[in-house]
Amino acid sequence: MKKIHIVILLTLFLSLFTNVILAQQCDGITIESLTNPGPFAIETLTEADGIRNGPDYLGATIYYPTNGTSPFPSIAIIPGFTGLPSSVQEWGPFYASHGIVTIIIGTNSLVDFPEARALALLDALETIRQENTRTSSPLEGALNLNQLAVSGHSMGGGGAQRAAVLDNTIAGVVALCPWLPNPQLNHQSPVVIFSGENDTVAPPLQHADIHYDATPNTTDKLLFEIANGNHSVANNPNGGGGSIGKIALSWIKLYVEENDCYCSLLTDDLLVNPPAASKVEQDFECELLSLNNQELAIELYPNPTSNFINIVNKADMVLEGVKIYDMNGKFVSEVLITNSNTLNIDLSGLSSGIYMLHAYNDQLNIIKKVIKK
């Protein structure tokens, strides 16, 4: 069944929200499409093929799609403390087979700390930029240099977060069981943080959880802790029964490639009672997705609220009801609708917090994060 989705984070200072969203065709973008490998054939490039030898890293392999539609987004990935590129190399063909050019690098020293790994990632992105202009490169003119992301494992994950602090043009971060004490993470790059419940090298309470809290609330962020996961659980996209790859890919597609079709895969599927997770924390917004070139206008007010909230549907679609969930995906209550143009919903019985409202009929599914005082 085709659905339309809204996911909006409303801040404590916002009293009125009006959003008019143009439609986008999302046919074929489903949970089932997040396969490993993806639909595209891939090839690789190394320094033997002429790619740049960056001074701040040691050795690189670029994975790229050969039959996708350019311009492509790109992501740079670095391993953790004493780790070799082979420890994270499965991410390369995975991302590339879904149309994301991936450069996986080594470190000048196996014991480089996070700040050095941050500089290495930035140097890897420079190599990507130069590939876009290198005459003999198959990627010449095929890269979108406004769509660059970084990722890393352990100290490399801490380095990825720090790279976003050092370079505010980075469009997204994927931190894999990151290690970084006393983090200074004031950046605006949307970040997904994976952690392992049983990680003894970078225990979540000492690293990933703190990283999430240290990332500004104005930054779109997601923390996904894998149940029973160890320090290597996120080293490849198959971790957590494949949920890590699906979430990371959706995050990059949504925020780096700017494809809003992946919004609902996160909010409506992957993050709703995920069986692989022991903990999920999220503070992010994404846009309405509409099908069949249909235009939809939604007004929601007031927010924050301690009593009632109103949803005005200007598209004259017949809504049957609203289901309310907490941020762990637990069902809270349901409201049947008699007047589908203006929905007046009583929230006075709920405790303070953030909730998701699912307004539904056979075509429409609206998800709203509501902050109550």
C-alpha angles and dihedrals in degrees: 000000000000115000139190117221139199124184114175129166108212115201125225089254097054117098102169131030126190120173128178111190128190117223125262129195111239103168111145096021103113140131086268091058092061091086131156107254103027129218100278130085114234141209133186137229128200136173087275086065092053105266117147122275103225117214094217097055138039118236129339142205122201118205115198139171116250099197105032128109115264149251091070130198116233139213131195118211130193130186127237135259110321088354126136125219088256089070091069101022096112088073090065101066091035096057094037092052086058094050100267116124108225130197116193115194140188126223129251086234126023088223097052112142125231097272092055089048090052090056090046091055091050089050090051089054088054088056089053090051092051092049087061090063102031106116097216095043119109085219095058107137091353100103132087102220092193089064105066125143137180134213140172146165125247107326085008089058090052087047091052091056091047091048088059089053091051095045117036092189092073107115100201146003131211111191115194112204088322124210118204125131121212092008122206101199108161100152138120100222111121106249135196115196121199120195138172120238091219098037107141095178097055103013109203094232090057100039126005095038091048091046090054092050092045092054108091118261087233088065120084105244142169131190117199117182115194115223112246089356122154130208093283098046093107098042091105136024093253094070118119091024090304094307092115093059093045094050095043092048092048090049093052092044092049102043106021102033088032094225106153092193088084093060094086093045088063101037100033102036122005097046100038108099093325109199093213095057130090090182137010126186121177138177109168143114133215135176139265115275116208131184136216094025090288122157119223130186121196130182123190124185150212106011127197094038139167097198126012134013126195127212115194114198109199093180093075092231115158108246119198101193151317127253119199123211132180121234091270089061093253115149111245107173146326131230121199115218126227098168110042097186097065120024115198108192124189111222096163092107094059125091119240115284145083120306137182119227117204111196109189151184130143091294109023133070115170120187117194128180107215123194117205125195 
